[in-house]
Amino acid sequence: MCRSIKTLRPPALPEEATEEDIRAAALQYVRKVSGFRAPAAHNREVFDRAVDAIAEATAALLDGLEVRGAEARRAG
């Protein structure tokens, strides 16, 4: 895993991950998998679509996760 990608679910983050956090993680993932820090112009569209798709999937994952004990810790 890319060292720049951090865990985005509670309790690793004190609050919910922001859209910016999710997009940054998606970008790091695409950079790692593609091997490009910044794509050439002819690859820009597919690179950006991949970042969008991964950010969307990440947001859906985080929205669907049930973290046991997270509510109890917040209320406590």
ChimeraX attribute file (.defattr): number of C-alpha atoms within 10 A of each C-alpha:
attribute: neighborCount
match mode: 1-to-1
recipient: residues
	/A:1	9
	/A:2	11
	/A:3	8
	/A:4	11
	/A:5	15
	/A:6	14
	/A:7	13
	/A:8	19
	/A:9	18
	/A:10	18
	/A:11	14
	/A:12	11
	/A:13	11
	/A:14	10
	/A:15	11
	/A:16	14
	/A:17	16
	/A:18	11
	/A:19	13
	/A:20	10
	/A:21	16
	/A:22	23
	/A:23	19
	/A:24	17
	/A:25	22
	/A:26	22
	/A:27	22
	/A:28	19
	/A:29	21
	/A:30	19
	/A:31	17
	/A:32	15
	/A:33	11
	/A:34	12
	/A:35	10
	/A:36	13
	/A:37	11
	/A:38	13
	/A:39	15
	/A:40	10
	/A:41	8
	/A:42	8
	/A:43	11
	/A:44	12
	/A:45	12
	/A:46	11
	/A:47	19
	/A:48	14
	/A:49	11
	/A:50	16
	/A:51	22
	/A:52	16
	/A:53	13
	/A:54	19
	/A:55	22
	/A:56	15
	/A:57	14
	/A:58	18
	/A:59	17
	/A:60	11
	/A:61	12
	/A:62	16
	/A:63	11
	/A:64	9
	/A:65	10
	/A:66	12
	/A:67	11
	/A:68	9
	/A:69	11
	/A:70	13
	/A:71	11
	/A:72	8
	/A:73	9
	/A:74	10
	/A:75	7
	/A:76	6
